[in-house]
């Protein structure tokens, strides 16, 4: 596996991910997604459904991932609309849209291409300015 966007945030996390078992990777993705959803306060039915599927280690049908991708796109649009306001700093609502969009994207990646599930962790990390807490959890999970 080559270097990923995860490596751009933490070389240690990227390296640990590459050497982890599939089960360790899935647990790290779950921990990252739970963190992202909690931190961003993303409360949507599809999110609860997706987290339940991840916890149960069940593969969803294709519509779950599609609905998550649509949610992420809608929240991204709301973020971009909020950021276009002239002469105003992007307020908490705009930043909230960004964090929620990243959390929805993290979940969508968790159900995507198995060779790219590290993207779920990258997106989850983008939900917060305090990356250290999540990185510690991810590293611990990848080394279990």
Residue pairs with C-beta under 8 A, 6 or more apart in sequence:
1 18
1 115
3 14
4 14
4 17
4 118
4 119
4 122
5 118
5 119
5 122
6 13
6 14
6 17
6 118
6 119
6 121
6 122
6 125
7 13
7 14
7 15
9 122
9 125
9 131
9 135
10 131
10 135
12 135
12 139
13 121
13 135
13 138
13 139
13 142
14 118
16 138
16 139
16 142
16 143
17 25
17 28
17 118
17 121
17 142
19 142
20 28
20 142
20 143
22 114
24 141
24 142
24 143
24 144
25 117
25 118
25 142
26 54
26 57
26 117
27 141
27 144
28 121
28 138
28 141
28 142
29 54
29 110
29 117
29 120
29 121
30 51
30 54
30 55
30 110
31 137
31 138
31 141
32 106
32 120
32 121
32 124
32 125
32 134
32 137
32 138
33 50
33 51
33 54
33 103
33 106
33 107
33 110
33 120
33 124
34 51
35 124
35 127
35 128
35 133
35 134
35 137
36 42
36 99
36 102
36 103
36 106
36 107
36 123
36 124
36 127
36 128
37 47
37 51
37 103
37 107
39 99
39 103
39 127
39 128
40 96
40 99
40 100
40 102
40 103
40 127
41 96
41 100
42 99
42 100
42 103
42 104
44 71
44 104
46 64
46 67
46 68
46 71
47 68
47 71
47 103
47 104
47 107
49 60
49 64
50 60
50 64
50 68
50 107
50 110
50 111
51 107
53 59
53 60
53 64
53 111
54 107
54 110
59 111
60 111
64 111
65 108
65 111
65 112
68 104
68 105
68 107
68 108
68 111
69 104
69 105
69 108
71 104
72 101
72 102
72 104
72 105
72 108
73 101
75 97
75 98
75 100
75 101
75 104
76 97
76 98
76 101
78 94
78 97
78 101
79 94
79 95
79 97
79 98
79 101
82 90
82 91
82 93
82 94
82 97
83 90
83 94
99 126
99 127
99 128
102 123
102 124
102 126
102 127
103 123
103 124
103 127
105 123
106 119
106 120
106 121
106 123
106 124
106 127
107 120
109 116
109 117
109 119
109 120
109 123
110 117
110 120
112 119
121 138
124 134
125 131
125 134
125 135
128 134
